[in-house]
Amino acid sequence: MAVWIDPIFRRFSWVLTSTTIAFLVACGGDPGPEEPRQEAVPELAPPPVVPSAPEPPPPPLVPSVPEPTPPPVVPSVPEPTPQDVLPLVVSDPRRGEQLFTMTPRPGTLICVDCHGENPAVNNFGNIWSGKNAVFFIQRAVSSNTGGMNRFASIYSAKDFADIAAFLGNTPSALQFGATPIGTTSGAKVLTVSTSTKIGIENLSIKLVGDFKLESTTCASSVPRFSSCTVSVAFRPQAQGVRTGAILLNHDGTPAPISIALSGDGL
Ligand code: HEC
């Protein structure tokens, strides 16, 4: 048995010894070649500690009130006032002037041929009796005064009313110059004349559009063979061309006489 143990022990101790030496040599017995030195990297300074801002205090608790719901948006349409409405049928002195001066039929004598031009100034053939009095024109036509019956088949009652409006109201239209919005222009004057034979009764004056009645000398009844005036100013409410009218109603006209007004709003 010792024979066997001894060689094993010896061999084992040799193994132990040689292993121990090899270990010692590897662990520093032989220093070996030196490793290259590395410069020490300076440690990064830690970021400065920022004092944390205090949290904002929570808003005080308020019982939530429901937002009032906005009313539904409806585009506002201005109500038309009576002033803004022109009658469907009016007596138009500008049209009356055309009928008085321009022949409706070639070769036919017309008013201006027998009564002369500018009846506002000249009373040829007693034309002034027709001022604001359509009755006297129609009577002369129906009674064929001076051969005037030819007009019975040419002109209508509306045409004669337009001519009476032209004869009695001067000028036939009023034009205002450029006027800044919101300001009032200087006044312009309409002259209303009565027939040489009859006065005006139940006269009413109305304005339509951005115009203002400044003054008038016309009462509701105006004596025959006389005149009165209506002063009107322009007061533009918007930019651009503004139109309107003076409406004159009275017993001598079948439809309101419309004196066209216009101006330029700046
Ligand atoms: C062919 C010529 C002639 C034509 C055209 C004519 N007239 Fe006359 N008119 C006369 C004569 C003539 C008288 C009478 C004048 C007098 O009384 O002195 C008269 C009278 C009148 C009178 C006055 C009536 C009165 O009772 O006092 C009126 C108003 C009149 N005419 C309007 C017109 C109108 C408007 C027209 C066009 C639509 C017209 N006349 C066309 C010849 C004419």
Residues whose N, C-alpha, C, O or C-beta is under 5 A from the ligand:
A	BS01	HEC	L109 I110 C111 C114 G125 N126 I127 S129 G130 F136 I137 A140 T145 G146 G147 M148 F151 I163
